[in-house]
Amino acid sequence: MEAEIRREQVGTTIRAFLPGDVTVVTEILRGSPEAGQWTEWGFRELLGWRGVLALVSEDARKVIGFIIGRQVGEEAEILNLAVILAKRRKGEGGALLKAAMDEFQARQVSRVFLEVRESNESGVGFYARHGFGKTGRRADYYHDSGEAAILMEKKLTG
């Protein structure tokens, strides 16, 4: 993947998630209760895993969003995605998701999966608009609330 993807229409850059981004990304999650909540330690651990794809979006050299996924063979999973409140509904999340999907496709991934909180109707709608379809439900998926997750999948084509 290219080191940076410039998005002139909104003036942001998408780049690799670096270890130095962990603290600010953890803060972004604190402002995103609908997203999976991870610790700084969890992010640092995850960045060392094989098959991980981790990107951040920057505006004026300030991290404003991130996406983390993981590839295993020909399949991948979006593990977490969040954008600061002030930049939501402005294309940042979609740009991060598209950059991740493009990279997964370049890596020969055929299907991408994710889970989203059942109560997160805007999140379900967001992923549906980006080509993900509902494939199931996992009861008691989120340990913090006991809430169910909606399973979604997108097939990638060459």
Summary of the structure (lengths in Angstrom):
residues: 158
radius of gyration: 14.7
end to end distance: 16.4
largest distance: 41.3
contacts: 455
relative contact order: 0.15
helix: 30%
strand: 36%
